[in-house]
Amino acid sequence: FQSVQENVLGIMGEIDSANVSLRDIISYCTTNYEHQRPEVFAQTKTYLEDALTNAAYQIFRGASELTNLLEMQNYELLNIQSNVECITTSTTILRDSKLSTSLMQPHHRSPYNAVEPEV
């Protein structure tokens, strides 16, 4: 579980880094657009395509890691459920065997009735 958590935190860091890069792109565009429109437009388009591709990939990686985490947790829950069912079955069998053994034994007299009254 810890490795999945570390991977998700790493992915979140990469997304945050991409966000900083997008701010740099916006700053570049704002500063240079008036003077070099065609070049800035082409460069901005390339930067944004790369940034969007990277963001989509990071989201995919994050979703994959979370899916893996959920699958591992589901496996653990199924394992626990199986163990509980096994314990329940064992307990039922043990209880039933003790009950049937108790019913098959002859009844003993109660210690209170052990002494016959003198006549």
C-alpha positions in Angstrom: 0.0 0.0 0.0 2.9 2.3 0.8 4.4 2.1 -2.7 1.0 3.0 -4.3 0.7 6.0 -2.0 4.3 7.1 -2.8 3.5 6.7 -6.5 0.3 8.8 -6.3 2.2 11.5 -4.3 4.9 11.5 -7.0 2.3 11.8 -9.7 0.6 14.7 -7.9 4.0 16.4 -7.7 4.5 16.0 -11.4 1.1 17.5 -12.1 2.0 20.4 -9.8 5.2 20.9 -11.7 3.2 20.9 -15.0 1.0 23.6 -13.6 4.1 25.8 -12.9 5.2 25.2 -16.5 1.8 26.3 -17.8 2.1 29.5 -15.8 5.5 30.1 -17.5 3.9 29.5 -20.9 1.2 32.0 -20.1 3.8 34.6 -19.0 5.8 34.0 -22.2 2.7 34.5 -24.4 1.6 37.6 -22.6 5.0 39.2 -22.8 5.8 38.3 -26.5 2.4 38.1 -28.3 2.3 41.7 -29.4 5.7 41.7 -31.0 5.9 38.2 -32.6 2.4 36.9 -33.1 2.9 34.0 -35.5 6.0 32.7 -33.7 4.4 33.0 -30.3 1.2 31.4 -31.5 3.0 28.4 -32.9 5.3 28.0 -29.9 2.3 28.4 -27.5 0.4 25.8 -29.4 3.3 23.3 -29.1 3.8 24.0 -25.4 0.1 23.6 -24.7 -0.2 20.3 -26.7 2.8 19.0 -24.7 1.4 20.2 -21.4 -2.1 18.6 -22.1 -0.5 15.4 -23.2 1.6 15.3 -20.1 -1.4 16.1 -17.9 -3.5 13.4 -19.5 -0.7 10.9 -19.0 -0.3 11.9 -15.3 -4.0 11.5 -14.8 -3.9 8.1 -16.4 -1.0 7.0 -14.2 -2.8 8.3 -11.1 -6.0 6.5 -12.0 -4.1 3.3 -12.6 -2.4 3.5 -9.3 -5.7 4.2 -7.5 -7.2 1.3 -9.3 -4.4 -1.0 -8.2 -4.8 0.2 -4.6 -8.6 -0.5 -4.7 -7.9 -4.0 -6.2 -5.4 -4.8 -3.5 -7.9 -3.6 -0.8 -10.6 -5.7 -2.4 -8.3 -8.8 -2.4 -7.6 -8.2 1.3 -11.3 -7.9 2.1 -12.1 -11.1 0.2 -9.3 -12.8 2.1 -10.7 -11.6 5.4 -14.2 -12.7 4.4 -12.9 -16.1 3.6 -11.1 -16.4 6.9 -14.3 -15.3 8.8 -16.4 -17.9 6.9 -13.8 -20.6 7.7 -13.9 -19.7 11.4 -17.7 -19.6 11.4 -17.8 -23.1 9.8 -15.3 -24.5 12.2 -17.1 -23.0 15.2 -20.4 -24.4 13.9 -19.0 -27.9 13.4 -17.3 -27.9 16.8 -20.5 -26.7 18.5 -22.6 -29.3 16.7 -20.2 -32.1 17.5 -20.2 -31.2 21.2 -23.9 -31.0 21.3 -24.3 -34.4 19.6 -21.7 -35.9 22.0 -23.5 -34.5 24.9 -26.9 -35.9 23.8 -25.4 -39.4 23.2 -23.9 -39.8 26.7 -26.1 -41.3 29.5 -27.5 -38.8 31.9 -25.9 -38.8 35.3 -27.7 -38.2 38.4 -27.5 -34.8 39.9 -25.2 -34.6 43.0 -28.3 -33.3 44.8 -30.1 -36.5 44.1 -27.1 -38.8 44.7 -28.1 -39.7 48.2 -31.1 -41.9 48.6 -33.4 -40.8 51.5 -33.5 -43.3 54.3 -36.7 -45.0 54.8 
